[in-house]
Amino acid sequence: MPVIATFAGMVIKIYFLGAEHNPPHVHCEYGEFAAAIDIRTLQILDGFLPTKKYQLASKWISLYQSDLLDIWKSQQFRKLPPL
């Protein structure tokens, strides 16, 4: 699973599995915590992040939402800047 960005102790990754792996989401890891976050709605689909880390991850996802959706659709990996 390629790493898209790292910041504030978090690692943001995205799977490349195609449409069957919808909705579009990223995986955020922070220490022992991990969550899948929907790129469009910013809701946690699975897992848990501490509140402050979730807020930072959500802010970053909203800033790069169009880039993340493009990566999801094109399946072409590229790194994005940190928050």
N, CA, C and O atoms as a MOPAC input file, in Angstrom:
PM7 MOZYME 1SCF
protein

 N      0.86300 1    -1.16300 1     0.00000 1
 C      0.00000 1     0.00000 1     0.00000 1
 C      0.91100 1     1.22800 1     0.00000 1
 O      1.63200 1     1.45000 1     0.97300 1
 N      0.89500 1     2.03000 1    -1.06400 1
 C      1.77800 1     3.19600 1    -1.15600 1
 C      1.46700 1     4.26600 1    -0.10600 1
 O      0.30900 1     4.51900 1     0.22600 1
 N      2.52500 1     4.87900 1     0.39900 1
 C      2.39500 1     5.99600 1     1.33200 1
 C      2.19900 1     7.26600 1     0.51500 1
 O      3.02000 1     7.59900 1    -0.34000 1
 N      1.10600 1     7.97000 1     0.78400 1
 C      0.77900 1     9.21100 1     0.07500 1
 C      1.40200 1    10.41600 1     0.77800 1
 O      1.86600 1    11.35200 1     0.12600 1
 N      1.41100 1    10.38600 1     2.13400 1
 C      1.95900 1    11.50200 1     2.90100 1
 C      2.26600 1    11.05600 1     4.32400 1
 O      1.70600 1    10.07900 1     4.82200 1
 N      3.16500 1    11.79200 1     4.96700 1
 C      3.43000 1    11.61200 1     6.39100 1
 C      3.49400 1    12.99200 1     7.02500 1
 O      4.12100 1    13.90500 1     6.48700 1
 N      2.84300 1    13.13600 1     8.16700 1
 C      2.89300 1    14.38900 1     8.92300 1
 C      2.30500 1    14.16000 1    10.30800 1
 O      1.48000 1    13.26600 1    10.50000 1
 N      2.73200 1    14.96600 1    11.26900 1
 C      2.21800 1    14.92300 1    12.64200 1
 C      2.22400 1    13.50600 1    13.21600 1
 O      1.33700 1    13.13500 1    13.98600 1
 N      3.23000 1    12.72200 1    12.83500 1
 C      3.32600 1    11.35500 1    13.33000 1
 C      2.39400 1    10.37300 1    12.65200 1
 O      2.34000 1     9.20300 1    13.03400 1
 N      1.65700 1    10.83400 1    11.64900 1
 C      0.71100 1     9.97500 1    10.93200 1
 C      1.27600 1     9.56200 1     9.58500 1
 O      2.06300 1    10.28000 1     8.96900 1
 N      0.85600 1     8.39200 1     9.14900 1
 C      1.19100 1     7.89200 1     7.82100 1
 C     -0.12300 1     7.71000 1     7.07500 1
 O     -1.02900 1     7.03100 1     7.55800 1
 N     -0.22400 1     8.32300 1     5.89100 1
 C     -1.43700 1     8.23400 1     5.07700 1
 C     -1.13000 1     7.33600 1     3.88100 1
 O     -0.17700 1     7.56900 1     3.13800 1
 N     -1.96000 1     6.30200 1     3.71300 1
 C     -1.75400 1     5.33400 1     2.62800 1
 C     -3.03500 1     5.17500 1     1.82800 1
 O     -4.12400 1     5.53400 1     2.27500 1
 N     -2.87400 1     4.62700 1     0.63600 1
 C     -4.04100 1     4.35300 1    -0.20100 1
 C     -3.82800 1     3.00200 1    -0.89000 1
 O     -2.74000 1     2.70800 1    -1.38400 1
 N     -4.87700 1     2.19700 1    -0.91100 1
 C     -4.83500 1     0.91400 1    -1.61500 1
 C     -5.14800 1     1.14700 1    -3.08000 1
 O     -5.86100 1     2.08900 1    -3.42700 1
 N     -4.62100 1     0.29700 1    -3.93300 1
 C     -4.93500 1     0.35100 1    -5.35700 1
 C     -5.64000 1    -0.93200 1    -5.75100 1
 O     -5.03900 1    -1.83500 1    -6.33400 1
 N     -6.92400 1    -1.00000 1    -5.42400 1
 C     -7.69300 1    -2.20900 1    -5.69500 1
 C     -8.84900 1    -1.99100 1    -6.64600 1
 O     -9.55700 1    -2.94300 1    -6.97600 1
 N     -9.06100 1    -0.76700 1    -7.09700 1
 C    -10.12500 1    -0.51200 1    -8.06100 1
 C    -11.48200 1    -0.27000 1    -7.44000 1
 O    -11.61800 1    -0.15200 1    -6.22200 1
 N    -12.48100 1    -0.19800 1    -8.29600 1
 C    -13.83500 1     0.19300 1    -7.90500 1
 C    -14.46800 1    -0.74900 1    -6.89700 1
 O    -15.33200 1    -0.33300 1    -6.12500 1
 N    -14.05400 1    -2.01600 1    -6.88700 1
 C    -14.66100 1    -2.94700 1    -5.94300 1
 C    -14.28500 1    -2.62300 1    -4.50100 1
 O    -14.84900 1    -3.19900 1    -3.57000 1
 N    -13.35400 1    -1.72300 1    -4.30900 1
 C    -12.89200 1    -1.34000 1    -2.97300 1
 C    -13.48200 1     0.01400 1    -2.55300 1
 O    -12.91000 1     0.70500 1    -1.71000 1
 N    -14.62400 1     0.39000 1    -3.14200 1
 C    -15.28100 1     1.66400 1    -2.82700 1
 C    -15.90600 1     1.62100 1    -1.44700 1
 O    -16.11700 1     0.53300 1    -0.91100 1
 N    -16.21200 1     2.77200 1    -0.85100 1
 C    -16.03300 1     4.12800 1    -1.35700 1
 C    -14.55900 1     4.54200 1    -1.30000 1
 O    -13.76800 1     3.95700 1    -0.55900 1
 N    -14.20200 1     5.55900 1    -2.09100 1
 C    -12.82200 1     6.04400 1    -2.07600 1
 C    -12.41500 1     6.46500 1    -0.65900 1
 O    -13.12200 1     7.23400 1    -0.00700 1
 N    -11.28000 1     5.95900 1    -0.19400 1
 C    -10.84100 1     6.26200 1     1.16200 1
 C     -9.32600 1     6.14400 1     1.27200 1
 O     -8.66300 1     5.57300 1     0.40600 1
 N     -8.80400 1     6.69500 1     2.34700 1
 C     -7.39000 1     6.56700 1     2.68300 1
 C     -7.29000 1     5.86000 1     4.02600 1
 O     -8.24300 1     5.81800 1     4.80400 1
 N     -6.12000 1     5.31100 1     4.27100 1
 C     -5.83600 1     4.66100 1     5.54300 1
 C     -4.85900 1     5.54600 1     6.30200 1
 O     -3.78400 1     5.87000 1     5.79800 1
 N     -5.23500 1     5.93700 1     7.51400 1
 C     -4.39600 1     6.78100 1     8.35500 1
 C     -3.90500 1     5.94200 1     9.52500 1
 O     -4.69700 1     5.30400 1    10.22000 1
 N     -2.60200 1     5.94700 1     9.73500 1
 C     -2.01000 1     5.20900 1    10.83800 1
 C     -1.28400 1     6.18700 1    11.74800 1
 O     -0.56700 1     7.07800 1    11.29300 1
 N     -1.48800 1     5.99700 1    13.03800 1
 C     -0.81600 1     6.81300 1    14.03900 1
 C     -0.52400 1     5.91200 1    15.23400 1
 O     -1.42600 1     5.56700 1    15.99800 1
 N      0.73000 1     5.53700 1    15.38800 1
 C      1.09100 1     4.63300 1    16.47800 1
 C      0.28900 1     3.34900 1    16.40300 1
 O      0.28800 1     2.66100 1    15.38200 1
 N     -0.39200 1     3.03200 1    17.49100 1
 C     -1.20200 1     1.81100 1    17.55600 1
 C     -2.58000 1     1.98800 1    16.92300 1
 O     -3.34600 1     1.02800 1    16.83300 1
 N     -2.89900 1     3.19400 1    16.48800 1
 C     -4.22600 1     3.49300 1    15.94300 1
 C     -4.21100 1     3.49500 1    14.41700 1
 O     -3.21000 1     3.83900 1    13.78900 1
 N     -5.33300 1     3.10800 1    13.84400 1
 C     -5.47900 1     3.12800 1    12.38600 1
 C     -6.95000 1     3.30500 1    12.04400 1
 O     -7.82800 1     2.77300 1    12.72200 1
 N     -7.20600 1     4.06100 1    10.98300 1
 C     -8.58400 1     4.28100 1    10.54300 1
 C     -8.62000 1     4.44400 1     9.03100 1
 O     -7.69600 1     4.98100 1     8.42100 1
 N     -9.70500 1     3.97100 1     8.44700 1
 C     -9.99800 1     4.22100 1     7.03500 1
 C    -10.96300 1     5.39400 1     7.00100 1
 O    -12.00600 1     5.35900 1     7.65300 1
 N    -10.62200 1     6.43800 1     6.24300 1
 C    -11.43800 1     7.65600 1     6.19300 1
 C    -11.91000 1     7.89200 1     4.76700 1
 O    -11.11300 1     7.90400 1     3.82800 1
 N    -13.21300 1     8.08000 1     4.61800 1
 C    -13.83500 1     8.34000 1     3.32200 1
 C    -13.32300 1     9.67400 1     2.77700 1
 O    -13.38100 1    10.69000 1     3.46900 1
 N    -12.82700 1     9.67300 1     1.55600 1
 C    -12.27500 1    10.89000 1     0.95200 1
 C    -13.36100 1    11.93700 1     0.72400 1
 O    -13.09800 1    13.13000 1     0.87400 1
 N    -14.54700 1    11.52800 1     0.37200 1
 C    -15.62500 1    12.48300 1     0.06800 1
 C    -16.31000 1    13.03100 1     1.31500 1
 O    -16.55300 1    14.23400 1     1.41200 1
 N    -16.62500 1    12.15400 1     2.27300 1
 C    -17.41900 1    12.57600 1     3.43600 1
 C    -16.58300 1    12.87200 1     4.66800 1
 O    -17.06800 1    13.48300 1     5.62000 1
 N    -15.32400 1    12.44000 1     4.65400 1
 C    -14.39700 1    12.58400 1     5.78000 1
 C    -14.81400 1    11.76800 1     7.00100 1
 O    -14.29100 1    11.98500 1     8.09400 1
 N    -15.73500 1    10.84800 1     6.83300 1
 C    -16.17100 1     9.99900 1     7.93900 1
 C    -15.24300 1     8.80200 1     8.08300 1
 O    -14.71100 1     8.28700 1     7.10000 1
 N    -15.05900 1     8.37000 1     9.32600 1
 C    -14.29100 1     7.15700 1     9.57300 1
 C    -15.14800 1     5.96800 1     9.17400 1
 O    -16.25700 1     5.79200 1     9.67900 1
 N    -14.63000 1     5.15900 1     8.27000 1
 C    -15.33400 1     3.96800 1     7.80900 1
 C    -15.02600 1     2.77200 1     8.69400 1
 O    -15.86800 1     1.89600 1     8.89500 1
 N    -13.81200 1     2.74700 1     9.21700 1
 C    -13.38000 1     1.61600 1    10.03500 1
 C    -12.20500 1     2.06900 1    10.88500 1
 O    -11.37600 1     2.85400 1    10.42400 1
 N    -12.12200 1     1.59400 1    12.10400 1
 C    -10.99300 1     1.89700 1    12.96400 1
 C    -11.21400 1     3.11100 1    13.84000 1
 O    -12.34400 1     3.54900 1    14.05200 1
 N    -10.11400 1     3.64900 1    14.34500 1
 C    -10.16400 1     4.75900 1    15.29300 1
 C     -8.87100 1     5.55900 1    15.21800 1
 O     -7.78700 1     5.00100 1    15.04300 1
 N     -9.00400 1     6.87600 1    15.35400 1
 C     -7.87900 1     7.78600 1    15.55200 1
 C     -8.22500 1     8.69000 1    16.72400 1
 O     -9.39400 1     9.03000 1    16.90700 1
 N     -7.23200 1     9.09100 1    17.53000 1
 C     -7.50700 1    10.09000 1    18.55900 1
 C     -8.08100 1    11.35600 1    17.90700 1
 O     -7.74000 1    11.68300 1    16.77000 1
 N     -8.93900 1    12.05200 1    18.62400 1
 C     -9.68100 1    13.19500 1    18.07900 1
 C     -8.78800 1    14.20900 1    17.37400 1
 O     -9.08200 1    14.60200 1    16.24500 1
 N     -7.70900 1    14.63800 1    18.01000 1
 C     -6.84700 1    15.66000 1    17.39600 1
 C     -6.20700 1    15.15700 1    16.10600 1
 O     -6.06200 1    15.91600 1    15.14800 1
 N     -5.82600 1    13.89200 1    16.07700 1
 C     -5.23300 1    13.32500 1    14.86100 1
 C     -6.28700 1    13.18200 1    13.76800 1
 O     -6.00300 1    13.42100 1    12.59400 1
 N     -7.49900 1    12.79300 1    14.15100 1
 C     -8.58800 1    12.70400 1    13.17000 1
 C     -8.86500 1    14.08200 1    12.57100 1
 O     -9.07800 1    14.20300 1    11.36500 1
 N     -8.86400 1    15.11900 1    13.40900 1
 C     -9.10800 1    16.47700 1    12.90700 1
 C     -8.02100 1    16.90200 1    11.92400 1
 O     -8.31900 1    17.50300 1    10.89200 1
 N     -6.76900 1    16.59600 1    12.23500 1
 C     -5.67200 1    16.92400 1    11.31200 1
 C     -5.79300 1    16.14200 1    10.01100 1
 O     -5.62500 1    16.69700 1     8.92500 1
 N     -6.08500 1    14.85100 1    10.12700 1
 C     -6.23100 1    14.01600 1     8.92900 1
 C     -7.37900 1    14.52000 1     8.06700 1
 O     -7.25200 1    14.58800 1     6.84400 1
 N     -8.49100 1    14.87100 1     8.68600 1
 C     -9.65700 1    15.37600 1     7.94600 1
 C     -9.33600 1    16.68000 1     7.23600 1
 O     -9.74500 1    16.89300 1     6.09400 1
 N     -8.60000 1    17.55100 1     7.91800 1
 C     -8.21400 1    18.82400 1     7.30500 1
 C     -7.33200 1    18.56600 1     6.08100 1
 O     -7.52600 1    19.17700 1     5.03000 1
 N     -6.36700 1    17.66100 1     6.22400 1
 C     -5.47800 1    17.33400 1     5.11000 1
 C     -6.25400 1    16.72100 1     3.95300 1
 O     -6.05300 1    17.09900 1     2.79900 1
 N     -7.14100 1    15.77500 1     4.25700 1
 C     -7.94300 1    15.12900 1     3.20900 1
 C     -8.79100 1    16.16200 1     2.47500 1
 O     -8.90300 1    16.11100 1     1.25100 1
 N     -9.38900 1    17.09700 1     3.21000 1
 C    -10.22400 1    18.11200 1     2.55300 1
 C     -9.38300 1    19.02700 1     1.66500 1
 O     -9.84700 1    19.45700 1     0.60900 1
 N     -8.14600 1    19.33200 1     2.08200 1
 C     -7.26100 1    20.16900 1     1.26200 1
 C     -6.87400 1    19.47900 1    -0.04700 1
 O     -6.75400 1    20.13000 1    -1.08500 1
 N     -6.68200 1    18.17300 1     0.00700 1
 C     -6.21100 1    17.41800 1    -1.15700 1
 C     -7.27200 1    16.46500 1    -1.70800 1
 O     -6.95300 1    15.47300 1    -2.36400 1
 N     -8.52700 1    16.77800 1    -1.43300 1
 C     -9.62300 1    15.89100 1    -1.82900 1
 C     -9.62300 1    15.58300 1    -3.32600 1
 O     -9.74000 1    14.42100 1    -3.71500 1
 N     -9.49300 1    16.60000 1    -4.16300 1
 C     -9.52900 1    16.35600 1    -5.61000 1
 C     -8.31400 1    15.53800 1    -6.05300 1
 O     -8.44000 1    14.67700 1    -6.92400 1
 N     -7.14400 1    15.79200 1    -5.46900 1
 C     -5.95100 1    15.00300 1    -5.79200 1
 C     -6.13100 1    13.54600 1    -5.36700 1
 O     -5.78300 1    12.62700 1    -6.10800 1
 N     -6.67500 1    13.34800 1    -4.17700 1
 C     -6.87800 1    11.98800 1    -3.67700 1
 C     -7.87900 1    11.22200 1    -4.53400 1
 O     -7.68100 1    10.04200 1    -4.82200 1
 N     -8.94900 1    11.89200 1    -4.93900 1
 C     -9.92700 1    11.22800 1    -5.80700 1
 C     -9.31500 1    10.90000 1    -7.16400 1
 O     -9.62000 1     9.86300 1    -7.75400 1
 N     -8.45400 1    11.78200 1    -7.65400 1
 C     -7.76700 1    11.51100 1    -8.92000 1
 C     -6.83800 1    10.30200 1    -8.78800 1
 O     -6.79600 1     9.44700 1    -9.67300 1
 N     -6.09700 1    10.23500 1    -7.68600 1
 C     -5.22800 1     9.08100 1    -7.43700 1
 C     -6.06700 1     7.81100 1    -7.35800 1
 O     -5.69900 1     6.78000 1    -7.92200 1
 N     -7.19400 1     7.89100 1    -6.65600 1
 C     -8.07200 1     6.72900 1    -6.51700 1
 C     -8.57600 1     6.24200 1    -7.88200 1
 O     -8.55700 1     5.04800 1    -8.18100 1
 N     -9.02500 1     7.20100 1    -8.70000 1
 C     -9.60400 1     6.83600 1   -10.00000 1
 C     -8.54400 1     6.38000 1   -11.00000 1
 O     -8.74900 1     5.40700 1   -11.72600 1
 N     -7.42000 1     7.07700 1   -11.03600 1
 C     -6.38900 1     6.77000 1   -12.03100 1
 C     -5.50900 1     5.58800 1   -11.62400 1
 O     -4.87100 1     4.95700 1   -12.46600 1
 N     -5.48400 1     5.29800 1   -10.31300 1
 C     -4.61300 1     4.24100 1    -9.78500 1
 C     -3.14500 1     4.54600 1   -10.07100 1
 O     -2.32200 1     3.64000 1   -10.20100 1
 N     -2.82800 1     5.85200 1   -10.16700 1
 C     -1.44900 1     6.26900 1   -10.39400 1
 C     -0.94400 1     6.98100 1    -9.14800 1
 O     -1.37000 1     8.09000 1    -8.82600 1
 N     -0.03400 1     6.32200 1    -8.46400 1
 C      0.50000 1     6.80300 1    -7.20200 1
 C      1.32500 1     8.07500 1    -7.37400 1
 O      2.08600 1     8.22100 1    -8.33000 1
 N      1.15200 1     8.98800 1    -6.42300 1
 C      2.04700 1    10.13300 1    -6.28500 1
 C      1.94900 1    10.62100 1    -4.84300 1
 O      0.90200 1    10.51000 1    -4.20600 1
 N      3.03400 1    11.15200 1    -4.34800 1
 C      3.03300 1    11.68900 1    -2.99000 1
 C      2.40300 1    13.07300 1    -3.00000 1
 O      2.47900 1    13.80700 1    -3.98500 1
 N      1.78200 1    13.40700 1    -1.87800 1
 C      1.19300 1    14.73000 1    -1.70200 1
 C      1.88900 1    15.42400 1    -0.53900 1
 O      2.40800 1    14.75600 1     0.35600 1
 N      1.90700 1    16.76000 1    -0.53800 1
 C      2.57400 1    17.49300 1     0.54100 1
 C      1.90000 1    17.24400 1     1.89300 1
 O      0.70200 1    16.96900 1     1.95700 1
 N      2.67800 1    17.34500 1     2.96400 1
 C      2.08700 1    17.21100 1     4.30000 1
 C      1.27200 1    18.44300 1     4.66100 1
 O      1.25700 1    19.43300 1     3.92900 1
 N      0.61200 1    18.36700 1     5.77200 1
 C     -0.19600 1    19.49200 1     6.26200 1
 C      0.72200 1    20.53400 1     6.85000 1
 O      0.25600 1    21.57000 1     7.32400 1

